[in-house]
Amino acid sequence: MSNGEDFDRGKSAGEIAQRLKEHDQHFDRINGSMQEVAEALNGVKMTMQRMADAMDADRATVITTATALEKQREGTARAVEQTRIETRDRQERRWSPLARLSLIIGIVVGVVTIIVTVLAANGVI
């Protein structure tokens, strides 16, 4: 073999080695990028989990608040109904205008009768 052939083979081997080295460096960059993507995805996953947990907590708060408001509404409705019944009962216990007039007439007749009786007993009438 001649020196020219050895040189060409050495040159080819060097070029192949250089290309393999460049490919290795490229794969290292790809692997690094893949690692960064995996870390970013993990961060997204954690953020989504926190959001889901927050939504669950918010949903529980909404349910609890709605239940409390419904109980308060029912309590208020009962109180209003009780007040309405008590007011109606008080109004029914009051004297009607006719009953008041009858009482006044009765009192006037009674007083007039007493006055006439006293006057008659004293001989004034």
Protein Blocks (a to p, Z undefined) as FASTA:
>chain_A
ZZklmmmmmmmmmmmmmmmmmmmmmmmmmmmmmmmmmmmmmmmmmmmmmmmmmmmmmmmm
mmmmmmmmmmmmmmmmmmmmmmmmmmmmmmmmpccfklmmmmmmmmmmmmmmmmmmmmmm
nomZZ
